[in-house]
């Protein structure tokens, strides 16, 4: 009995930590789960759990199944972990269990299953804190499925709850308040509402810096995450000096955390290096960008070996951007090599999940098409542009607002190529279709799309004169 009690104390502490990690995380939950392996008690609990105790239908047993699932995840045994999660739900279908399981499926990008379990958790929320926690998780899910209206509503409702809770108990709820502000800032950044995003991210950062003064070990991670998004924002609005300073501070934080928890922060180091590479490409500092992309790629390859389902997409994206760098510096053989390697990864990902990854494949095909057009391999270029166009047309059938702009850009690429090889009739048809698309888009968003309308008109006039 004494040994059993000791096990239970350890399990309670660790499952509580799992819940906190699941609800507080803004990004890749796998990293948070892996960090739990740092606790000695975590390993001891796994060693001390009696298999017979897992057969009992009670909360204790369900929590032990959750603990076992975390261990299996750290070993990349996801099928067995999933069985443990489902058994935990069967035994004790509580708010906490549904939340942990929903966030696990979210992390695995099984968004439909994740949403089902998160909604189950929402139905079982018993107080404002639990309600706000689940609203944040649902907001995050809808953010990643491009359901921005739902995401904004959920985040905003969570923010109102946390502002009230933080007034009563800032020590307990300021972290949650900052997390929700960060989430809203990311959302508004993604839909180009830069002023709102900057306000929210700066407020989040101010709160996080205050928390880190008392507990840097706990909150420096959050500061780095917020700095990364502020950097993205400042980079997008051409405030490159601010952006570079913020990326560099974030990278310094992640590298210092990596010294304390070796390999656990590699994902974030790679992401920040990738962002710095993007910035240095924008300001044409190609040597710096190449170095940053190369280090990011090396780290992401290691991560993808351990968990290809989660990290292969990150490898492909940095390969694509290295291809862009080499294309910009006219190193076309290297560019083609990187684009082709990315293409192979995207094809594998599309076979597994076409809805999630077809967009990435089409973007890659567009890049290959531009490259082959530049080096006068027009047959290849035409095939690639047409394949990209077909993908975007299919995607636009379900979501025209999201994908019509990409159809327009691909038509312009095709038109430019056909104009280059004197196929003016085809080029004119493609630019006319692109023009009609951008006219419709410009009605709702003239600031973004009017320039495309004018460009198409100018090219069509040029083609009319040629023809």
C-alpha positions in Angstrom: 0.0 0.0 0.0 2.8 2.4 0.9 4.4 1.8 -2.6 1.0 2.3 -4.3 0.5 5.6 -2.5 3.9 6.8 -3.6 3.1 5.9 -7.2 -0.2 7.7 -7.1 1.4 11.0 -5.7 3.9 10.9 -8.6 1.1 10.2 -11.1 -1.0 13.1 -9.9 1.9 15.5 -10.1 2.8 14.4 -13.6 -0.7 14.2 -15.1 -1.3 17.7 -13.7 1.8 18.8 -15.6 0.6 17.1 -18.7 -2.7 19.0 -18.5 -0.9 22.3 -18.0 1.4 21.6 -20.9 -1.5 20.7 -23.1 -3.5 23.8 -22.3 -0.7 26.3 -22.2 1.1 25.3 -25.3 0.7 27.6 -28.4 2.6 25.5 -30.9 4.0 22.0 -31.2 2.7 20.0 -28.3 5.1 17.1 -28.9 7.9 19.3 -27.6 6.0 19.9 -24.4 5.3 16.2 -23.9 9.0 15.4 -24.4 10.0 18.0 -21.8 8.0 16.0 -19.2 10.6 13.3 -19.5 13.0 15.6 -17.6 11.2 14.8 -14.4 12.7 11.9 -12.5 9.3 11.2 -11.0 8.0 10.6 -14.5 10.4 7.7 -15.0 9.9 6.3 -11.5 6.1 6.3 -11.9 6.3 4.3 -15.1 8.6 1.8 -13.4 6.5 1.5 -10.3 3.0 1.2 -11.9 1.6 -2.3 -11.4 0.0 -3.5 -14.6 -3.0 -4.9 -12.6 -3.8 -1.3 -11.5 -4.5 -0.4 -15.1 -7.5 -2.8 -15.2 -9.5 -0.8 -12.6 -12.3 1.4 -13.9 -11.6 4.6 -12.0 -9.9 8.0 -12.2 -6.6 6.6 -10.9 -6.4 4.0 -13.6 -7.4 6.5 -16.3 -4.6 8.9 -15.2 -2.1 6.1 -15.3 -3.1 5.3 -18.9 -2.5 8.9 -19.7 0.9 8.7 -18.1 1.7 5.5 -20.1 0.6 7.2 -23.3 3.1 10.0 -22.7 5.9 7.5 -22.3 4.9 5.8 -25.5 4.8 9.1 -27.4 8.4 9.9 -26.2 9.4 6.6 -27.9 7.3 7.4 -31.1 5.0 4.5 -30.4 1.9 6.5 -31.4 -0.4 3.6 -32.2 0.0 2.1 -28.7 -0.2 5.6 -27.1 -3.6 6.2 -28.9 -4.9 2.9 -27.5 -4.0 4.1 -24.0 -5.7 7.5 -24.6 -8.9 5.8 -25.8 -8.8 3.4 -22.8 -8.5 6.4 -20.5 -11.6 8.0 -22.0 -13.5 4.8 -21.8 -12.7 4.5 -18.1 -13.1 8.1 -17.0 -14.5 10.5 -19.6 -13.6 13.8 -17.8 -12.9 17.3 -18.9 -9.1 16.8 -18.3 -8.9 13.5 -20.2 -10.9 14.8 -23.2 -8.7 17.9 -23.3 -5.4 15.9 -23.2 -6.6 13.5 -25.9 -8.0 16.3 -28.1 -4.7 18.1 -27.9 -2.8 14.9 -28.8 -4.9 14.5 -32.0 -4.4 18.2 -32.8 -0.6 17.7 -32.5 -0.9 14.8 -34.9 -2.8 17.0 -37.3 -5.9 14.7 -37.0 -8.1 17.9 -36.8 -11.5 16.3 -37.1 -10.9 13.8 -34.3 -9.3 16.6 -32.2 -12.3 18.8 -32.6 -14.6 16.0 -31.5 -12.8 15.4 -28.3 -12.2 19.1 -27.6 -16.0 19.7 -27.9 -16.6 16.9 -25.5 -14.2 18.6 -23.1 -16.1 21.9 -23.6 -19.4 20.2 -22.7 -17.8 19.1 -19.4 -16.2 22.4 -18.4 -17.4 23.3 -14.9 -15.9 26.8 -14.3 -14.7 29.8 -16.2 -11.0 28.7 -16.2 -11.9 25.3 -17.8 -14.2 27.1 -20.3 -11.4 29.5 -21.3 -8.9 26.7 -21.6 -11.0 24.8 -24.0 -11.9 27.9 -26.0 -8.2 28.5 -26.4 -7.6 25.0 -27.7 -10.6 25.2 -30.1 -9.4 28.6 -31.3 -5.9 27.1 -32.0 -7.5 24.2 -33.9 -9.7 26.5 -36.0 -6.7 28.8 -36.6 -4.8 25.9 -38.2 -7.8 24.8 -40.3 -8.2 28.4 -41.6 -11.5 28.9 -39.9 -10.6 32.3 -38.8 -14.0 33.7 -37.8 -14.6 30.8 -35.4 -11.0 31.1 -34.1 -11.3 34.8 -33.4 -14.7 34.3 -31.6 -13.2 31.6 -29.4 -10.0 33.5 -28.6 -11.9 36.7 -27.9 -14.3 34.9 -25.5 -11.3 33.2 -23.7 -9.6 36.6 -23.5 -12.6 38.3 -21.8 -12.7 35.4 -19.3 -9.0 35.6 -18.5 -9.0 39.4 -18.1 -11.7 39.0 -15.4 -9.9 36.2 -13.7 -6.5 38.0 -13.9 -8.0 41.0 -12.2 -9.0 38.8 -9.2 -5.8 36.7 -9.2 -3.0 38.0 -11.5 -0.5 35.5 -10.1 -2.6 32.6 -11.2 -4.0 33.8 -14.5 -1.6 36.4 -16.1 0.1 33.5 -17.9 -3.1 32.4 -19.4 -4.0 36.0 -20.3 -0.7 36.4 -22.1 -1.1 33.1 -24.0 -4.6 34.2 -25.2 -3.3 37.6 -26.3 -0.5 35.8 -28.2 -3.0 33.5 -29.9 -5.1 36.5 -31.0 -2.0 38.4 -32.1 -1.0 35.4 -34.4 -4.5 35.2 -35.8 -4.7 39.0 -36.6 -1.2 38.9 -38.1 -2.3 36.0 -40.3 -5.3 38.0 -41.7 -3.1 41.1 -42.2 -4.7 43.1 -39.3 -1.2 44.3 -38.3 -2.1 47.0 -35.9 -4.3 44.8 -33.7 -1.7 42.0 -33.9 1.1 44.3 -32.8 -0.9 45.6 -29.8 -1.9 42.1 -28.7 1.6 40.7 -29.1 3.2 43.6 -27.3 0.8 43.3 -24.4 1.5 39.5 -24.2 5.3 40.2 -24.3 5.0 42.8 -21.5 3.1 40.3 -19.3 5.6 37.5 -20.1 8.6 39.6 -19.3 7.1 40.4 -15.9 6.5 36.7 -15.2 10.1 35.8 -16.4 11.6 38.2 -13.9 10.3 35.9 -11.1 10.7 32.7 -13.0 12.9 32.9 -16.2 13.1 29.1 -16.5 9.4 28.8 -16.9 8.6 31.9 -19.0 11.6 32.6 -21.2 10.1 30.1 -23.7 7.0 32.1 -24.0 8.9 35.3 -24.5 10.8 33.7 -27.4 7.6 32.5 -29.0 6.1 36.0 -28.9 9.3 37.6 -30.1 9.2 35.3 -33.1 5.7 36.5 -34.1 6.5 40.1 -33.5 9.5 39.6 -35.7 7.3 38.1 -38.4 5.0 41.0 -38.2 7.8 43.6 -38.4 9.4 41.8 -41.2 6.1 41.8 -43.2 5.8 45.6 -42.8 9.5 46.1 -43.8 10.7 47.1 -40.3 13.7 44.8 -40.7 15.9 46.3 -38.0 13.2 45.6 -35.3 12.6 42.1 -36.8 16.2 41.1 -36.8 16.7 42.2 -33.2 13.6 40.2 -32.1 14.6 37.1 -34.0 18.1 37.3 -32.5 16.8 37.6 -29.0 14.4 34.7 -29.5 17.2 32.5 -31.0 19.5 33.3 -28.0 16.7 32.2 -25.6 16.1 29.0 -27.4 19.9 28.2 -27.6 20.2 28.8 -23.8 17.2 26.5 -23.1 18.7 23.9 -25.4 21.8 23.8 -23.2 19.6 23.0 -20.2 17.3 20.5 -22.1 19.5 19.1 -24.9 17.7 18.5 -28.2 14.3 19.5 -26.7 14.3 23.0 -28.3 15.7 22.0 -31.7 12.3 22.5 -33.3 12.2 26.1 -32.2 15.9 26.8 -32.9 15.2 25.6 -36.5 12.1 27.7 -36.8 13.8 30.9 -35.7 16.8 30.2 -38.0 14.3 29.7 -40.9 12.7 33.0 -40.0 16.0 34.8 -39.9 16.9 33.3 -43.3 13.6 34.7 -44.7 14.5 38.1 -43.3 18.0 38.1 -44.7 16.7 37.1 -48.2 14.3 40.0 -48.1 17.2 42.4 -47.5 19.5 40.5 -49.9 22.0 39.3 -47.3 22.2 35.9 -49.1 25.3 34.5 -47.3 23.6 34.9 -43.9 20.4 33.5 -45.2 22.1 30.4 -46.7 23.9 29.7 -43.4 20.6 30.0 -41.4 18.6 27.9 -43.8 21.3 25.2 -43.9 21.4 24.9 -40.1 17.6 24.8 -39.9 17.5 22.1 -42.6 20.1 20.0 -40.7 18.0 20.2 -37.5 14.7 19.5 -39.3 16.2 16.4 -41.0 17.1 15.0 -37.6 13.6 15.7 -36.3 11.9 14.1 -39.4 13.9 10.9 -38.9 12.3 10.6 -35.4 8.8 11.6 -36.5 8.3 12.0 -40.3 4.6 12.5 -40.0 5.0 15.7 -38.0 8.3 17.1 -39.3 8.6 16.1 -43.0 6.6 19.2 -44.0 9.2 21.4 -42.2 12.0 19.8 -44.1 10.2 20.4 -47.4 9.5 24.1 -46.6 13.1 24.9 -45.8 14.2 23.1 -49.0 11.8 25.2 -51.0 13.2 28.4 -49.5 16.8 27.3 -50.1 15.7 26.7 -53.7 14.3 30.3 -53.7 17.7 31.6 -52.4 19.6 29.8 -55.1 17.1 30.9 -57.8 17.5 34.5 -56.7 21.3 34.2 -56.9 21.1 32.4 -60.3 22.5 29.1 -59.0 19.9 27.3 -61.0 21.3 23.7 -60.6 21.3 24.0 -56.8 17.8 25.6 -56.9 16.5 22.7 -59.0 18.1 20.2 -56.7 16.4 21.7 -53.6 13.0 22.1 -55.3 13.0 18.5 -56.6 13.8 17.1 -53.1 11.0 19.2 -51.7 8.7 18.0 -54.5 9.3 14.3 -53.6 8.4 15.0 -49.9 5.2 16.9 -50.9 4.1 14.0 -53.1 4.5 11.6 -50.2 2.6 13.9 -47.9 -0.2 14.5 -50.5 -0.7 10.7 -50.8 -1.3 10.6 -47.0 -3.3 13.8 -46.7 -4.2 15.6 -50.0 -6.4 18.2 -48.3 -3.6 19.3 -46.0 -0.7 19.3 -48.4 -1.9 19.8 -52.0 -1.5 23.6 -51.6 2.2 23.1 -50.7 2.7 20.8 -53.7 1.1 23.4 -56.0 3.4 26.2 -54.7 6.4 24.0 -55.3 5.3 23.2 -58.9 4.9 26.9 -59.5 8.5 27.4 -58.4 9.8 24.6 -60.5 7.8 26.1 -63.5 9.4 29.5 -63.0 12.9 27.9 -62.7 12.4 25.8 -65.9 11.0 28.8 -67.7 14.0 30.9 -66.7 16.4 28.3 -68.0 14.3 27.9 -71.2 13.0 24.4 -70.5 9.6 25.4 -71.5 8.0 22.0 -71.9 8.8 21.1 -68.3 7.6 24.5 -67.1 4.3 24.3 -68.9 3.6 20.8 -67.4 4.4 22.1 -63.9 2.4 25.3 -64.2 -0.6 23.3 -65.5 -0.4 20.7 -62.8 -0.3 23.5 -60.2 -3.2 25.2 -61.9 -5.3 21.9 -61.8 -4.6 21.5 -58.1 -5.6 25.1 -57.3 -8.8 24.8 -59.4 -9.8 21.7 -57.3 -9.0 23.4 -54.1 -10.9 26.5 -55.1 -14.0 24.4 -55.7 -14.2 24.0 -51.9 -12.7 27.3 -50.9 -12.6 29.9 -53.7 -11.8 32.8 -51.3 -8.6 31.1 -50.2 -7.4 29.7 -53.5 -8.6 32.0 -56.3 -5.6 34.3 -55.8 -3.3 31.3 -56.4 -5.1 30.5 -59.6 -4.6 34.1 -60.7 -0.9 33.9 -60.0 -0.4 30.6 -61.7 -2.3 31.9 -64.8 0.0 34.9 -64.9 3.1 32.6 -64.7 1.7 30.6 -67.6 0.9 33.7 -69.5 4.3 35.1 -69.0 5.9 31.8 -70.3 3.6 31.6 -73.3 4.4 35.3 -74.1 8.1 34.6 -73.9 7.8 31.8 -76.6 5.5 34.0 -78.7 2.3 32.0 -78.0 0.4 35.3 -77.7 -3.1 33.9 -78.0 -2.6 31.5 -75.1 -0.9 34.2 -73.1 -3.8 36.6 -73.7 -6.4 34.0 -72.6 -4.5 33.3 -69.4 -4.0 37.0 -68.5 -7.7 37.7 -69.2 -8.8 34.9 -66.9 -6.4 36.2 -64.2 -7.8 39.7 -64.8 -11.3 38.5 -64.1 -10.3 36.8 -60.9 -8.4 39.8 -59.6 -11.2 42.2 -60.5 -13.5 40.2 -58.2 -10.9 40.0 -55.4 -10.2 43.7 -55.7 -13.9 44.5 -55.0 -13.4 43.2 -51.4 -9.7 44.0 -50.9 -8.6 46.7 -53.3 -5.4 47.4 -51.4 -4.2 43.9 -51.9 -5.4 43.1 -55.4 -5.8 46.3 -57.4 -2.1 46.2 -58.4 -2.7 42.7 -60.0 -5.6 44.1 -62.0 -3.4 46.9 -63.3 -0.6 44.6 -64.2 -2.9 42.2 -66.1 -4.4 45.1 -68.0 -0.9 46.4 -69.0 0.2 43.0 -70.2 -3.0 42.4 -72.1 -2.6 45.7 -73.9 1.0 44.7 -74.7 -0.2 41.4 -76.1 -2.9 43.0 -78.2 -0.2 45.1 -79.8 2.0 42.1 -80.4 -0.9 40.0 -81.8 
